[in-house]
Amino acid sequence: MIPVYFPFTHITAPVAEAVCRCFGGIALHRPLKQELPSSLTALAQRLPIDIRVPDRQDEQQLINLYHAYRKWCDFHEGGIGPLKNRFNGVDDAETFVTQIRSEILGRRPREAVVPDPLLSARLFLLAAQDYDMAQETVDQAIAASEINMALMVAALKGDAETGNSVSDYPARDDPGAFMTGARLLSWYRLAGMGADADVDLLLTTSPAVCEALINHVPTGFLVKSWDGIPCSEDDGQRALWAAYLADAVAAKPQERGELFPPELPAAFAEDFVFSLYLFPDLTLEQLLNLTLSGDDVSHAIQPGIRNIPVGLLETKRPEKKSS
């Protein structure tokens, strides 16, 4: 039972370490085989991270196209960051890519091309991935500044405490709140999950993503929240979790009230809150494609109909010590 991280293609070290310890690993979808950041390479060498990349022959084309977009951003806006405000109302990666492409080409006439939703999704996710990594760097710099300030105050007071480490400080902004719909649909296309895809557990660190899913599918409900992460300490406990999730995925409406998660010891209680949601009678596309209308999110019998478990892993902010 390995959770699939979504809708991000970048994962921080504290999250990866906690999830791999408690769930035995994590699957991470990436838009490119090339250009893995050194931080992710180091994590994957010591943790069971299953990095999944679509089997395509257009990686260099995608890299060149993205570099062209970056040059356009640097020339017109001063970097990729301002796209957060410029396109925040766009909920489809194809629209996002088309709008930038038209500005790069100066709206000049060009030959019609057959749309490639996966290429557009990967291009969008490259931009989102860069933004997320840059935001993590900013958050770490701010955390380091706060720690240095706390150390200076402690030294003036004669306090020997060293305080928290930079990795203890979570992101200040929820990256999932940036173009949530486009992230979800682009990630779905990247993951290549068809109607019959078998996913034990989707895992996100974004409250905004979870809120968007609940608003899109109001029948989704909270199963349980834990102070910390339920942690399987042996194969027997891991089997209990796997059996519970399998039953939850297949449960009929009249059976859902009889399902209770197994009682497992919680780990990382000082760092995380874990919440488990269940979205009943859906395909993955119906859950993740926020552009679908209420009529499209129907409960008609079709391939892939299932209950979809979604875990929300929220990072606690460290409590400031009283002066």
Secondary structure, 3 states (H helix, E strand, C coil): CCCEECCCCCCCHHHHHHHHHHHCCEEEECCCCCCCCHHHHHHHHHCCEEEECCCCCCHHHHHHHHHHHHHHHHHHCCCCCCHHHHCCCCCCHHHHHHHHHHHHCCCCCCCCCCCCHHHHHHHHHHHHHHHHHHHHHHHHHHHHHHHHHHHHHHHHHCCCCCCCCHHHCCCCCCHHHCCHHHHHHHHHHHHCCCCCCCCCCEEECCHHHHHHHHHHCCCCEEEEEEEEEECCCCHHHHHHHHHHHHHHHHCCHHHHHHCCCCCCCEECCCCEEEEEEEEEEECHHHHHCCCCCCCCCCCCCCCCCEEEEEEEEEECCCCCCCC
